Amino acid sequence: MQQVLETKIQLLQEEAQLARSEAERMASLAGSNSHGSLVSLDIVMEDIPTDDRPPSVMSPSNTSKDRLIEELTKEIRSKDVLITELREEKMTLNNRVGELEGQVQELSATLLQKDKDVEFYQEELGQERLRIEQEMQTNVLKENSAVFGVARVSVS
């Protein structure tokens, strides 16, 4: 998950850089092309009354190049916002992964302790079973010797 986010961030950063470069290139083209045009327009526009000028000529921001620059700038901003969001999400996920790793370590330690406890109690149970078996054998021997001892006494 973290690798996917890092890849997305990197791709978005590359896209944003390409868009910035394109915007700068378009701005320089628009600047150089429009500068010459604006100089000639200024000369011609001086002769035309302000009310008679077409709206597209009056406002240089309405040119297609300027619109393209604005669109690219907006796209860069949106990519920057997305990059920021992805970085925040990555930080959140890293924090969550850290928490989960801590929980896994705690659970692993608990499980290891439980395994040791099980092993200890199995050993204790085996020793107790052996003690009981020996005690039973001792009791059987005592009973047999008592029964056979009484029988020998009565036969003699």
Summary of the structure (lengths in Angstrom):
residues: 156
radius of gyration: 45.3
end to end distance: 92.5
largest distance: 156.7
contacts: 347
relative contact order: 0.08
helix: 95%
strand: 0%
